[in-house]
Amino acid sequence: MAKAVTVKSRSTYVCGECGADHNKWQGQCGECGAWNSLSEFSVQSAARPAAARRDGWAGKVDAQRVTALKDVVQNEQSRVSTGIGEFDRVLGGGLVEGAVVLVGGDPGIGKSTLLLQAVASMASTLPGLYVTGEESLAQVAGRAVRLGLSIDGVHALAETGVERILEHASAMRPKVIVADSVQTLWTEQLSAAPGSVSQVRESAARLVRYAKETGTAVFLIGHVTKEGGIAGPRVLEHMVDAVLYFEGESGSRFRVLRAFKNRFGAVNELGVFAMGEKGLREVPNPSAIFLSGGSTPQAGSCVTVTREGTRPLLVEVQALVDSSPLSNPRRVAVGLEQNRLAMLLAVLHRHGGIGVGDQDVFVNVVGGIRLQETAADLPVLLAVLSSLRDKPLADKTVAFGEVGLSGEIRPVPNGEERLREAATHGFKRAIVPKANAPKSGSYKGLEVIAVERLVDALAAVD
């Protein structure tokens, strides 16, 4: 019988921003340049037979072999509905067996409420275990009763030790585990305090390993930092299968769930919820809440069609142009990249003959949506022009298109789907790039105005 090698441990220092390892502590990470981000992490070398250590793994019968990719057997990933349609959309169509999902968001945004509703909804088909490290069992049960949830088949555990959590999970064999939150978990293998980089990293690794070995789906709730990222090492986002962020404007009852990483579906997918007395309610038609719904058109407003994942959304872009008392007028953008706004205003002056150099320009995307695609270029300029002239655009007008530095209006992807969404909501005019104009046929009640240059688009709204 081969003699096992004694397990040795050593200390390394891990950067909480980029996950880089260092042999000794230093004030600044040499990889990403972050200051005071290194935390001690204990590493143990795995024990293995001495014969294997001498001979290596070459020639072993059970060793992994190189396989041609075309010969790999593909298994269809079966999905289970969470019972919440918007949640399923963000996950890519449902929950996959053995998936590990990290859900982050501001305090009080509704992360625990959403996952408690999902676990209760799936309890009839998938038994769930809700592990709470921040609340008592009475608080969790009280929330479930207040929300009117059917909690038959849902079990709860108030525990923060990963070893004991896995012992209970091995005994009851749940199909879904919710850990609320990952920053409260700790493992006996490390002496660091709960919430430290090393504890969060190792605790998450243990849960990920359990999920892959048993096929149990695991949800990890994560706190966020002041910068909006999930607290803990950035490597945590690489370890999981999906990273979801719960967002919402303060004072608004609407919540947006966005996927930033998903190994089983599309990224940047969007789910919209409304917070009420009975918890989170789905919003099946989010375009309606992102439009002002005013009876008369307002100056400085333009509606555009953006795409979030696979879904086209109608959103309202608002602009306010006012004379500036400052020598350096302000350019403020909410929901849009500020540098892009400055570039678009320069194009408007150079190729449209309209200058706002002595004006303050404020641009806001209604509903807390963040426009990250170039299709918003044209509606932003039309909204700025409308505010500058204090003249509303024609009623039921929608626009989209990318504006180039030479003043051309460039096409954007999925133009026909955007036009179809606008026609569905009763819009009458659409100002679009010429390449996105319908090749054949038309949309009922929708007049499509195709433009090639910025001056053509400005003339279309005069």
C-alpha positions in Angstrom: 0.0 0.0 0.0 1.4 3.4 -1.0 2.4 5.8 1.7 0.5 9.1 1.7 2.4 12.3 1.8 1.9 14.6 4.8 -0.4 17.5 4.1 1.5 20.8 4.3 0.0 24.2 4.6 1.3 27.6 3.7 0.0 31.2 3.7 -0.5 33.3 0.6 -2.0 36.7 0.2 -4.9 37.2 -2.2 -6.0 40.4 -3.8 -9.7 41.1 -3.2 -10.0 43.0 -6.4 -8.4 40.8 -9.0 -7.7 37.5 -7.1 -4.0 37.6 -7.8 -1.8 35.6 -5.3 1.3 37.0 -3.6 3.9 35.3 -1.4 4.0 38.2 1.1 1.8 41.0 2.2 2.3 44.4 0.5 0.4 47.6 0.4 -0.4 47.6 -3.3 -1.3 44.7 -5.5 1.3 44.2 -8.2 -1.3 43.0 -10.8 -4.2 45.5 -10.6 -2.6 48.3 -8.6 -5.3 48.3 -5.9 -4.2 49.5 -2.4 -4.8 47.6 0.8 -6.6 44.8 -1.0 -4.4 41.8 0.1 -5.8 39.3 2.7 -4.1 36.2 4.1 -5.3 32.9 2.7 -4.2 29.5 4.0 -3.4 27.0 1.3 -3.0 23.3 1.9 -1.3 20.9 -0.5 -3.4 17.9 -1.3 -2.2 14.5 0.0 -1.6 11.8 -2.6 0.2 8.5 -2.7 4.0 8.7 -2.9 4.1 6.3 -5.9 1.9 8.7 -7.9 4.2 11.5 -6.9 7.2 9.7 -8.2 5.8 8.2 -11.3 3.4 11.0 -12.3 0.2 10.3 -14.1 1.5 9.2 -17.4 0.3 5.7 -18.3 -2.4 5.5 -15.7 -5.5 3.7 -16.8 -7.9 6.1 -15.2 -6.2 9.2 -16.5 -8.2 11.7 -18.6 -7.6 11.2 -22.3 -7.5 13.8 -25.1 -10.8 13.6 -27.0 -11.8 15.0 -30.3 -14.4 17.7 -29.7 -16.7 16.2 -32.4 -16.8 12.9 -30.5 -18.0 14.4 -27.2 -21.5 13.3 -26.3 -23.7 16.4 -25.9 -26.4 16.2 -23.2 -29.3 18.7 -23.4 -29.4 20.9 -20.4 -32.8 20.3 -18.8 -34.4 23.4 -17.2 -36.9 23.8 -14.4 -39.1 26.8 -14.2 -38.7 28.9 -11.0 -42.4 29.8 -11.2 -41.5 33.4 -11.9 -41.4 34.2 -15.6 -39.1 37.2 -15.4 -36.7 35.3 -13.3 -36.7 32.4 -15.8 -36.0 34.9 -18.6 -32.9 36.3 -16.9 -31.6 32.7 -16.1 -31.9 31.8 -19.8 -35.2 29.9 -19.7 -35.2 28.3 -16.3 -32.9 26.8 -13.6 -30.3 24.3 -14.7 -29.4 21.3 -12.5 -26.2 21.9 -10.6 -26.1 25.6 -11.5 -24.5 28.1 -9.1 -26.1 31.6 -9.3 -24.7 34.7 -7.5 -27.4 37.4 -6.9 -26.1 40.9 -5.8 -27.8 44.2 -5.1 -28.2 47.1 -2.7 -29.5 46.4 0.8 -33.3 46.2 0.9 -33.7 45.9 -2.9 -35.5 42.6 -2.6 -32.9 39.8 -3.1 -34.1 37.7 -0.2 -37.7 38.3 -1.1 -37.2 37.2 -4.7 -35.3 34.0 -3.8 -37.8 33.1 -1.0 -40.6 33.4 -3.5 -38.7 31.3 -6.1 -37.9 28.5 -3.5 -41.5 28.5 -2.4 -42.8 28.3 -5.9 -40.5 25.4 -6.8 -41.1 23.5 -3.6 -43.8 21.3 -5.1 -41.3 19.8 -7.6 -37.9 20.6 -6.1 -37.4 20.5 -2.3 -35.5 23.6 -1.1 -33.3 24.6 1.8 -33.1 28.3 2.7 -29.9 28.9 4.7 -30.0 32.2 6.5 -26.9 33.7 8.2 -28.4 37.2 8.8 -31.9 36.5 10.1 -33.6 34.2 12.5 -35.9 31.4 11.4 -38.8 33.3 12.9 -38.0 36.3 10.7 -37.8 34.1 7.5 -41.1 32.4 8.4 -42.8 35.7 9.2 -41.8 37.1 5.8 -43.1 34.0 4.0 -46.5 34.4 5.9 -46.6 38.1 5.1 -46.1 37.4 1.4 -48.7 34.7 1.4 -46.4 32.0 0.2 -47.1 28.3 0.2 -44.0 27.0 2.1 -44.8 23.3 2.1 -41.6 21.5 1.1 -39.4 24.5 2.1 -36.9 23.9 4.9 -34.9 26.6 6.6 -31.6 26.5 8.5 -30.0 29.3 10.6 -26.3 28.5 10.2 -23.1 30.1 8.9 -20.6 27.2 9.1 -20.1 25.6 5.7 -19.3 22.2 7.1 -22.5 22.0 9.1 -24.5 23.4 6.2 -23.2 20.6 3.9 -23.9 18.0 6.6 -27.6 19.0 6.8 -27.7 19.2 3.0 -26.2 15.7 2.6 -28.8 14.3 5.0 -32.0 15.9 3.5 -30.9 16.0 -0.1 -32.5 19.3 -1.3 -32.5 20.2 -5.0 -32.2 23.9 -4.4 -30.1 25.7 -1.7 -30.2 29.4 -1.0 -27.3 30.9 1.0 -28.2 34.3 2.5 -25.6 35.7 2.4 -22.2 34.4 1.2 -20.4 37.1 3.2 -21.7 35.5 6.5 -20.3 32.0 5.7 -17.1 30.7 7.1 -15.2 27.4 7.1 -13.3 25.8 10.0 -10.3 25.3 7.7 -9.4 29.0 7.9 -8.8 31.2 10.9 -9.8 34.4 9.2 -13.0 36.2 10.2 -16.3 35.7 8.3 -16.6 38.1 5.4 -12.9 38.2 4.7 -11.6 37.5 1.2 -10.3 34.1 2.2 -13.4 33.0 3.9 -15.7 34.1 1.1 -13.5 32.5 -1.5 -13.2 29.1 0.3 -16.8 29.0 1.4 -18.1 29.6 -2.1 -15.7 27.0 -3.5 -17.0 24.4 -1.1 -20.6 25.1 -2.1 -19.7 25.1 -5.8 -18.0 21.8 -5.4 -21.1 20.3 -3.6 -23.4 21.7 -6.4 -21.4 20.1 -9.2 -21.0 16.8 -7.4 -24.7 16.4 -6.4 -26.5 18.3 -9.1 -28.0 20.7 -6.5 -28.8 24.2 -7.7 -27.3 26.8 -5.4 -28.2 30.5 -5.1 -25.6 32.8 -3.3 -26.8 36.2 -2.2 -24.0 38.7 -2.2 -23.6 42.2 -0.6 -22.4 45.0 -2.8 -19.7 47.6 -2.1 -20.0 51.4 -2.4 -18.8 51.2 -6.0 -21.7 48.8 -6.8 -19.7 45.6 -7.2 -20.2 42.4 -5.2 -18.2 42.5 -1.9 -15.4 39.9 -1.7 -12.8 38.7 -4.2 -13.6 39.2 -7.9 -12.7 35.6 -8.4 -16.0 34.8 -6.8 -17.8 35.9 -10.0 -15.6 33.6 -12.1 -16.4 30.6 -9.9 -20.2 30.7 -10.3 -22.2 30.0 -13.4 -24.3 33.1 -13.5 -24.0 36.6 -11.9 -27.3 38.6 -11.5 -27.6 42.1 -10.2 -30.8 43.5 -8.7 -31.2 47.2 -9.4 -33.7 49.9 -8.6 -34.1 53.6 -8.2 -34.5 54.8 -4.6 -38.2 55.6 -4.0 -39.4 53.6 -6.9 -41.3 50.4 -6.6 -39.9 49.0 -9.8 -36.9 46.6 -9.7 -34.7 45.4 -12.6 -32.9 42.1 -12.5 -30.0 42.0 -15.0 -27.6 39.1 -16.0 -24.0 40.1 -16.4 -22.7 36.5 -16.8 -24.6 33.4 -17.7 -23.1 30.1 -18.8 -26.5 28.7 -19.7 -28.1 31.7 -21.5 -27.7 35.2 -22.9 -26.1 38.0 -20.9 -27.6 41.4 -20.4 -31.0 39.8 -20.2 -33.5 41.9 -18.3 -36.3 41.0 -15.9 -38.6 43.7 -14.5 -40.5 43.5 -11.2 -42.7 45.7 -9.1 -42.5 45.6 -5.3 -45.8 45.4 -3.5 -47.4 44.2 -0.3 -47.2 40.6 -1.5 -43.6 40.8 -2.6 -42.2 41.1 -6.0 -44.7 41.0 -8.9 -43.7 40.4 -12.6 -44.1 43.2 -15.1 -44.8 41.3 -18.4 -44.9 44.6 -20.4 -42.0 46.7 -19.2 -42.2 49.1 -22.1 -45.4 50.6 -20.5 -43.6 51.6 -17.3 -40.6 53.2 -19.1 -42.9 55.6 -21.0 -44.2 58.7 -19.3 -47.7 58.1 -20.5 -48.5 61.8 -20.7 -51.5 63.0 -22.6 -49.6 65.6 -24.6 -46.0 65.5 -26.0 -43.4 67.3 -23.9 -40.4 69.3 -25.2 -37.1 67.5 -24.6 -38.5 64.0 -24.8 -37.9 61.3 -27.4 -38.8 57.6 -27.3 -36.4 55.0 -28.5 -36.4 51.2 -28.9 -33.5 49.5 -27.1 -32.7 45.8 -26.7 -31.9 44.2 -23.4 -30.8 40.6 -24.2 -33.5 39.1 -26.4 -36.2 41.7 -25.5 -36.9 45.0 -27.3 -37.9 47.7 -24.9 -39.4 51.2 -25.5 -37.8 53.7 -23.2 -38.0 57.5 -23.0 -34.9 59.7 -23.3 -35.3 63.1 -21.7 -33.1 66.1 -22.2 -32.9 69.6 -20.6 -30.9 72.4 -22.3 -30.6 75.6 -20.3 -28.3 78.6 -20.4 -25.3 78.1 -18.1 -24.0 80.7 -15.6 -20.6 78.8 -15.6 -17.7 79.4 -17.9 -17.5 75.6 -18.4 -21.1 74.4 -19.1 -22.1 71.1 -17.5 -22.8 67.8 -19.3 -24.7 65.4 -17.1 -25.9 62.0 -18.3 -27.9 59.6 -16.2 -28.3 56.1 -17.8 -26.0 57.1 -20.7 -22.2 57.3 -20.9 -21.2 60.9 -20.3 -18.3 60.9 -22.8 -20.6 59.7 -25.5 -23.0 62.6 -24.8 -20.1 65.1 -25.2 -19.1 63.4 -28.5 -22.7 63.5 -29.8 -23.1 67.2 -29.0 -19.9 67.9 -31.0 -21.3 66.0 -33.9 -24.6 68.0 -33.6 -22.6 71.3 -33.8 -20.2 70.2 -36.6 -22.7 68.4 -38.9 -26.0 69.7 -37.8 -25.1 73.4 -37.4 -26.6 73.6 -33.9 -24.3 74.6 -31.1 -24.9 74.2 -27.3 -21.5 75.3 -26.2 -22.9 77.9 -23.8 -25.7 75.7 -22.5 -26.0 73.2 -19.7 -27.1 69.8 -21.1 -28.8 67.2 -18.9 -29.8 63.8 -20.3 -31.8 61.2 -18.4 -33.1 57.8 -19.3 -36.5 57.2 -17.6 -37.0 54.2 -15.4 -33.4 53.6 -14.3 -32.5 51.8 -17.6 -28.9 52.1 -18.6 -28.5 52.4 -22.4 -25.2 50.7 -23.4 -25.9 50.4 -27.2 -25.3 53.0 -29.9 -29.0 52.9 -31.0 -29.6 55.7 -28.5 -27.5 58.2 -30.3 -30.2 59.6 -32.6 -32.9 59.9 -30.0 -30.5 61.7 -27.6 -29.8 64.4 -30.2 -33.4 64.7 -31.1 -34.3 65.2 -27.4 -31.6 67.8 -27.0 -32.8 69.6 -30.1 -36.4 69.5 -28.9 -35.4 71.0 -25.5 -33.2 73.7 -27.1 -36.1 74.9 -29.3 -38.7 74.2 -26.6 -40.7 72.4 -29.2 -42.1 68.8 -28.7 -41.6 66.2 -31.3 -44.6 65.0 -33.2 -46.9 62.8 -31.1 -46.2 59.0 -31.2 -42.7 59.4 -32.7 -40.0 56.9 -32.1 -36.3 57.0 -33.2 -33.2 54.9 -33.1 -29.9 54.8 -34.9 -26.1 55.2 -34.4 -24.6 58.6 -35.2 -21.1 58.6 -36.7 -18.5 61.2 -36.3 -18.9 62.3 -39.9 -22.6 62.9 -39.4 -23.9 59.7 -41.0 -26.8 57.6 -39.5 -25.5 54.1 -39.2 -27.8 51.0 -38.9 -28.3 49.0 -35.7 -29.0 45.3 -35.2 -32.5 43.8 -35.2 -34.2 46.8 -36.8 -37.3 45.0 -37.8 -37.9 43.7 -34.3 -37.6 47.3 -33.0 -40.1 48.6 -35.5 -42.5 45.8 -34.7 -42.4 46.6 -31.0 -43.0 50.3 -31.8 -46.0 49.4 -34.0 -47.4 47.1 -31.3 -47.5 50.1 -28.8 -49.3 52.3 -31.3 -46.5 54.6 -32.5 -47.2 56.4 -35.8 -43.8 57.7 -37.0 -40.3 56.1 -36.8 -37.1 57.8 -37.7 -34.6 55.1 -38.5 -31.3 54.6 -40.5 -31.9 53.9 -44.2 -30.4 50.4 -43.9 -33.0 49.5 -41.2 -36.0 50.5 -43.3 -38.3 47.6 -44.1 -37.2 45.9 -47.4 -40.7 44.7 -48.1 -44.1 45.4 -46.6 -44.9 47.8 -43.8 -46.1 47.9 -40.2 -49.8 48.8 -39.7 -50.2 52.4 -38.8 -46.4 53.1 -38.6 -44.8 55.6 -41.0 -41.1 54.8 -41.4 -38.8 57.7 -42.2 -35.4 56.5 -43.4 -32.5 58.9 -43.1 -28.9 58.7 -44.1 -27.4 61.9 -42.6 -27.9 63.8 -39.4 -29.3 66.8 -41.3 -32.0 64.6 -42.8 -33.1 63.4 -39.3 -33.2 67.0 -38.0 -35.2 68.1 -41.0 -37.7 65.2 -40.4 -38.6 66.7 -37.0 -39.0 70.3 -38.1 
